[in-house]
Amino acid sequence: MKILAALPTFRPENYAGKVGGGEISNRILLQGLAERGHSVTVCAISSRNHPQSKVVVHASEGRHCGKILNKILGLARYRALIRREVRKVKPDVILCGTKGVEAAVKEGKKLRVPVGIFIRAFENLNDCKSQGSIFNKLKATLEVLVYGDYGPDVLEKLDFLLPNSRFMEKCILERFPDKRTKVVCPPIMEAEIQPLKISKNIKSVYMVGASEHKGAHIFSTLADRFPDVIFGVIGDASIPPGEVKIEGNIQRYGWTDVVKLLSDEADLFVVPSVCEEAFGRVAIEGLIAGCTLLASDIGGLPEAVNFESELLVPPDDEGEWVARIADVIEKPDILYTAVRRAQSNVPKYFRENQVNELESFLLSYV
């Protein structure tokens, strides 16, 4: 099978800069397909050398004109790169990320090649130019000029959509009830699932992320209400990677190995998100680390914990969060059975299983 992917950024595993979760997921899935013998070509604006990768990557970004000018050239050339490679490769199927969809659809229709998109958030379901502040609207307008439209009007023209959770699939089908969809979750590299940690006393509670939409205000309230418990925040952008800052009973960590830190330090892991995140990757990481866990009943989080109602808390309800933490502190084993059931569901998210899901779906078009 010949696959062409239009993905604005596609950087290797050894890239040292900041890389989004969607980009990492795309890379893992496409590398998995290439390792199975499929021909995979990626059109990107920004890329780097991919050592030992079987994926062929073409980047529109320049190399010899200075960082800013290289980026401008890359943006200007991106749609032309997609057109050129589609005609050259003659793929059996075209895959897209959030942006670059319009050019891929146009070329796919000309060659009668099916075109689909990975949907990992809500950008593609909203009008590109009508959301948020004046600054965000201006930014979106400029992005449309560069990439082409990537909102609902273009999604209507696609042959299939690849949401990253059942929650996102539900949102898509409410908007596009007749579209063909296939859930392909963000792949998690195979790892040994740690046995559930048995804690006679809850001495430490951890979360990942320090932003309001991750529930930082709820976490602060919990820290105030339970002063004898250590509360750890992993991934605080204000803290350098690998470092920790202590503020009373709150410990703030820069970016680090989440699973290892949770496995080593956390008696209880919480995901108090207040917004609808498409997929609950951090909840799965907590389960892999062997942590007792509570998560907000919102977005893709219930799916990540196998819809175990005992592990779910109403979102943005500080009183309920305080009550549930108090229950676990009083009786630490109250959630063990539900956590073990949720852990048993984790392997379905592992890399090989998600590559299987994507491969079998794409082969149905060949």
C-alpha positions as CSV (number, residue, x, y, z in Angstrom):
1,M,0.0,0.0,0.0
2,K,1.3,3.5,-0.9
3,I,0.5,6.1,1.7
4,L,1.1,9.9,1.4
5,A,0.7,12.0,4.5
6,A,0.4,15.8,4.5
7,L,1.6,16.8,8.0
8,P,2.9,20.3,8.7
9,T,5.6,19.0,11.1
10,F,7.2,15.6,11.3
11,R,10.2,15.5,13.5
12,P,12.2,12.4,14.6
13,E,12.1,10.7,18.0
14,N,15.5,12.2,18.9
15,Y,14.4,15.8,18.2
16,A,15.3,17.8,21.4
17,G,12.7,20.6,21.0
18,K,9.1,20.7,22.0
19,V,6.8,18.4,20.0
20,G,3.1,18.1,20.4
21,G,1.3,14.8,21.3
22,G,-0.5,14.7,17.9
23,E,2.8,14.9,16.0
24,I,4.3,12.1,18.1
25,S,1.2,9.9,17.5
26,N,1.3,10.5,13.8
27,R,5.0,9.6,13.6
28,I,4.6,6.4,15.6
29,L,1.6,5.3,13.5
30,L,3.3,6.0,10.2
31,Q,6.6,4.5,11.2
32,G,4.6,1.4,12.3
33,L,3.0,1.1,8.8
34,A,6.4,1.6,7.1
35,E,7.9,-1.2,9.2
36,R,5.2,-3.5,8.0
37,G,6.3,-2.9,4.4
38,H,4.0,-0.2,3.3
39,S,5.4,2.8,1.3
40,V,5.0,5.9,3.4
41,T,5.8,9.4,2.1
42,V,5.3,12.5,4.3
43,C,5.0,16.1,3.1
44,A,6.0,18.5,5.9
45,I,6.8,22.1,6.3
46,S,9.3,21.4,9.0
47,S,11.3,18.2,9.5
48,R,14.7,16.9,10.4
49,N,16.7,13.8,9.5
50,H,14.9,10.6,10.5
51,P,17.7,8.1,11.3
52,Q,16.9,4.5,10.6
53,S,13.3,5.4,9.6
54,K,11.6,3.8,6.6
55,V,9.4,6.8,6.2
56,V,10.3,9.1,3.3
57,V,10.0,12.7,4.4
58,H,10.0,15.8,2.1
59,A,10.1,19.2,3.7
60,S,9.2,22.5,2.1
61,E,11.2,24.6,4.6
62,G,14.5,26.0,3.3
63,R,17.9,25.3,4.8
64,H,20.2,28.1,3.8
65,C,18.4,31.4,4.2
66,G,18.2,32.0,7.9
67,K,15.7,30.6,10.4
68,I,12.9,33.1,9.7
69,L,13.2,33.2,5.9
70,N,13.5,29.4,5.8
71,K,10.2,29.2,7.7
72,I,8.5,31.7,5.4
73,L,9.7,29.8,2.3
74,G,8.4,26.6,3.9
75,L,5.0,28.0,4.4
76,A,4.9,29.4,0.9
77,R,5.9,26.2,-0.8
78,Y,3.9,23.7,1.3
79,R,0.8,23.4,-0.9
80,A,3.0,23.1,-4.0
81,L,5.0,20.3,-2.3
82,I,1.8,18.4,-1.6
83,R,0.7,18.7,-5.2
84,R,4.0,17.6,-6.5
85,E,4.3,14.5,-4.3
86,V,0.8,13.4,-4.8
87,R,1.3,13.3,-8.6
88,K,4.7,11.7,-8.2
89,V,3.9,9.0,-5.6
90,K,0.4,8.2,-6.9
91,P,-0.7,7.0,-3.5
92,D,-3.4,4.5,-2.7
93,V,-4.6,6.7,0.2
94,I,-3.8,10.2,1.5
95,L,-3.7,11.1,5.2
96,C,-3.7,14.6,6.7
97,G,-3.1,16.3,9.9
98,T,-5.0,19.3,11.1
99,K,-3.7,21.6,8.4
100,G,-2.8,21.0,4.7
101,V,-6.1,19.3,4.2
102,E,-7.4,21.5,1.4
103,A,-4.5,20.9,-1.0
104,A,-4.6,17.2,-0.3
105,V,-8.3,17.0,-1.0
106,K,-7.9,18.8,-4.3
107,E,-5.2,16.5,-5.5
108,G,-6.9,13.4,-4.2
109,K,-10.1,14.2,-6.0
110,K,-8.1,14.7,-9.3
111,L,-6.6,11.3,-9.0
112,R,-9.6,9.6,-7.4
113,V,-7.6,8.8,-4.3
114,P,-9.4,8.5,-0.9
115,V,-8.4,11.2,1.5
116,G,-8.8,11.1,5.3
117,I,-7.6,13.1,8.4
118,F,-6.4,12.4,11.9
119,I,-8.6,14.4,14.2
120,R,-7.1,14.9,17.6
121,A,-8.8,18.1,18.8
122,F,-11.7,20.4,17.9
123,E,-9.9,22.7,15.3
124,N,-11.4,20.9,12.3
125,L,-14.9,21.0,13.7
126,N,-15.0,24.8,14.1
127,D,-15.0,27.6,11.6
128,C,-11.3,28.4,11.2
129,K,-11.8,32.1,11.2
130,S,-14.6,32.7,13.7
131,Q,-13.3,31.4,17.1
132,G,-11.8,33.3,20.0
133,S,-10.1,36.7,20.4
134,I,-9.3,39.2,17.6
135,F,-5.7,38.0,17.8
136,N,-6.8,34.3,17.4
137,K,-9.1,35.2,14.5
138,L,-6.3,37.1,12.7
139,K,-3.9,34.1,13.3
140,A,-6.5,31.7,12.0
141,T,-7.1,33.9,8.9
142,L,-3.4,33.9,8.1
143,E,-3.2,30.1,8.6
144,V,-6.0,29.7,6.1
145,L,-4.1,31.8,3.6
146,V,-1.0,29.6,4.1
147,Y,-2.5,26.1,4.5
148,G,-5.9,26.5,2.9
149,D,-9.2,25.9,4.8
150,Y,-9.2,23.1,7.4
151,G,-12.6,23.6,8.9
152,P,-16.0,21.8,8.5
153,D,-16.4,22.8,4.9
154,V,-13.3,20.8,3.9
155,L,-14.1,17.9,6.2
156,E,-17.3,17.5,4.3
157,K,-15.3,16.7,1.2
158,L,-13.1,14.0,2.9
159,D,-13.7,10.3,2.4
160,F,-13.1,9.3,6.0
161,L,-12.2,10.7,9.4
162,L,-9.9,9.2,12.0
163,P,-10.8,10.5,15.5
164,N,-8.6,9.6,18.4
165,S,-11.3,8.5,20.8
166,R,-14.9,7.3,21.0
167,F,-15.7,10.7,22.5
168,M,-14.3,12.5,19.4
169,E,-16.1,10.1,17.1
170,K,-19.4,11.0,18.9
171,C,-18.6,14.7,18.4
172,I,-17.8,14.1,14.7
173,L,-20.9,12.1,14.0
174,E,-23.1,14.7,15.6
175,R,-21.8,17.1,13.0
176,F,-21.3,14.7,10.1
177,P,-23.7,11.8,10.7
178,D,-23.0,10.1,7.3
179,K,-19.2,10.2,7.4
180,R,-17.1,7.0,7.6
181,T,-15.1,7.1,10.8
182,K,-12.5,4.9,12.5
183,V,-11.2,5.4,16.0
184,V,-7.4,5.3,16.1
185,C,-6.2,6.2,19.5
186,P,-2.8,7.9,20.2
187,P,-0.5,4.9,20.4
188,I,1.3,4.3,23.6
189,M,4.7,2.5,23.4
190,E,4.5,-1.0,24.8
191,A,5.4,-1.0,28.5
192,E,5.1,-3.2,31.5
193,I,2.0,-2.3,33.4
194,Q,3.1,-1.9,37.0
195,P,1.2,-3.8,39.7
196,L,-1.2,-1.6,41.6
197,K,0.6,0.1,44.4
198,I,-0.9,-0.8,47.8
199,S,-0.7,2.2,50.2
200,K,-1.9,2.0,53.8
201,N,-1.7,5.7,54.0
202,I,-2.2,8.3,51.2
203,K,0.8,10.6,51.7
204,S,1.2,12.0,48.2
205,V,-1.2,13.1,45.4
206,Y,0.0,14.0,41.9
207,M,-1.4,15.5,38.7
208,V,0.1,16.4,35.3
209,G,-0.1,20.0,33.9
210,A,-0.4,23.3,35.7
211,S,-3.0,25.1,33.6
212,E,-6.5,26.1,34.6
213,H,-8.1,23.8,32.0
214,K,-6.2,20.9,33.6
215,G,-7.8,21.7,36.9
216,A,-5.0,23.5,38.6
217,H,-7.4,25.5,40.8
218,I,-9.0,22.3,42.0
219,F,-5.6,20.9,42.8
220,S,-4.7,24.0,44.8
221,T,-8.0,23.7,46.8
222,L,-7.2,20.0,47.6
223,A,-3.7,21.0,48.7
224,D,-5.2,23.6,51.1
225,R,-7.8,21.2,52.5
226,F,-5.3,18.4,53.1
227,P,-2.1,20.1,54.4
228,D,-0.5,16.9,55.7
229,V,-0.5,15.4,52.2
230,I,2.2,16.2,49.6
231,F,0.7,17.4,46.3
232,G,2.9,17.1,43.2
233,V,2.4,19.0,39.9
234,I,4.3,17.4,37.0
235,G,5.1,19.4,33.9
236,D,4.9,23.0,35.2
237,A,6.2,25.1,32.4
238,S,7.8,27.6,34.8
239,I,10.1,25.0,36.2
240,P,13.2,23.8,34.2
241,P,13.1,20.2,33.1
242,G,14.3,17.8,35.8
243,E,14.0,20.4,38.5
244,V,11.5,20.8,41.4
245,K,10.2,23.8,43.4
246,I,8.6,23.4,46.8
247,E,5.8,25.7,47.9
248,G,4.4,24.6,51.2
249,N,2.9,21.1,50.7
250,I,3.0,21.5,46.8
251,Q,6.0,20.3,44.8
252,R,6.2,21.6,41.3
253,Y,8.2,19.6,38.7
254,G,9.5,20.6,35.3
255,W,9.0,18.1,32.5
256,T,10.2,14.6,33.4
257,D,9.5,11.0,32.9
258,V,5.8,11.0,34.0
259,V,5.4,7.2,34.4
260,K,8.6,6.8,36.4
261,L,7.9,9.7,38.7
262,L,4.3,8.5,39.4
263,S,5.5,5.0,39.9
264,D,8.2,6.2,42.4
265,E,6.3,8.9,44.3
266,A,2.5,9.0,43.9
267,D,0.1,7.2,46.2
268,L,-2.8,8.7,44.3
269,F,-2.9,10.2,40.8
270,V,-5.7,12.7,39.9
271,V,-6.7,14.2,36.5
272,P,-9.1,17.1,37.5
273,S,-9.5,18.5,34.0
274,V,-12.3,21.0,33.5
275,C,-12.4,21.0,29.7
276,E,-13.3,18.4,27.1
277,E,-9.9,16.9,26.1
278,A,-10.2,14.5,23.2
279,F,-8.1,11.7,24.8
280,G,-7.0,10.9,28.3
281,R,-3.4,9.9,27.7
282,V,-2.2,10.9,31.2
283,A,-4.8,8.8,32.8
284,I,-3.5,5.8,30.9
285,E,0.1,6.7,32.0
286,G,-1.1,6.7,35.6
287,L,-2.6,3.2,35.2
288,I,0.7,2.0,33.6
289,A,2.5,3.4,36.7
290,G,0.3,1.4,39.0
291,C,-1.4,4.3,40.6
292,T,-4.7,4.5,42.3
293,L,-6.5,7.1,40.2
294,L,-9.4,9.6,40.0
295,A,-10.3,11.5,36.9
296,S,-12.9,14.1,35.8
297,D,-16.0,12.7,34.1
298,I,-15.5,14.8,30.9
299,G,-14.3,14.4,27.3
300,G,-12.1,11.4,26.6
301,L,-11.1,10.7,30.2
302,P,-13.9,8.2,31.0
303,E,-12.9,6.1,28.0
304,A,-9.2,6.1,29.2
305,V,-10.3,4.6,32.6
306,N,-12.5,2.0,30.8
307,F,-15.7,3.9,31.9
308,E,-15.2,2.8,35.5
309,S,-17.7,5.0,37.3
310,E,-15.9,4.7,40.7
311,L,-12.9,6.4,39.2
312,L,-14.8,9.4,37.8
313,V,-15.6,12.7,39.5
314,P,-17.9,15.5,38.3
315,P,-15.7,18.1,36.5
316,D,-15.1,21.5,38.1
317,D,-16.9,20.4,41.3
318,E,-14.4,21.3,44.1
319,G,-16.7,20.0,46.9
320,E,-17.0,16.6,45.2
321,W,-13.3,16.4,44.6
322,V,-12.6,17.2,48.3
323,A,-15.1,14.5,49.4
324,R,-13.7,11.8,47.1
325,I,-10.1,12.5,48.2
326,A,-11.2,12.4,51.8
327,D,-12.8,9.0,51.1
328,V,-9.6,7.6,49.6
329,I,-7.5,8.9,52.4
330,E,-9.8,7.3,55.0
331,K,-10.0,4.0,53.0
332,P,-7.1,3.7,50.5
333,D,-8.3,0.3,49.1
334,I,-11.7,1.7,48.1
335,L,-10.8,2.0,44.4
336,Y,-8.4,-1.0,43.9
337,T,-10.9,-3.3,42.1
338,A,-12.0,-0.6,39.6
339,V,-8.3,0.5,39.0
340,R,-7.3,-3.2,38.2
341,R,-10.2,-3.5,35.8
342,A,-9.1,-0.2,34.1
343,Q,-5.5,-1.5,34.0
344,S,-6.6,-4.6,32.1
345,N,-7.9,-2.4,29.3
346,V,-4.6,-0.5,28.8
347,P,-2.9,-2.9,26.2
348,K,-5.5,-2.0,23.6
349,Y,-3.8,1.4,23.4
350,F,-0.3,0.0,22.8
351,R,1.5,0.8,19.5
352,E,1.1,-2.5,17.7
353,N,-2.7,-2.7,18.4
354,Q,-3.3,0.9,17.2
355,V,-1.2,0.3,14.1
356,N,-3.3,-2.8,13.4
357,E,-6.4,-0.8,13.7
358,L,-5.2,1.9,11.2
359,E,-3.7,-0.6,8.8
360,S,-6.8,-2.8,8.5
361,F,-9.0,0.3,7.9
362,L,-6.7,1.7,5.2
363,L,-6.5,-1.6,3.4
364,S,-10.2,-1.6,3.0
365,Y,-9.7,1.3,0.5
366,V,-7.0,-0.6,-1.6
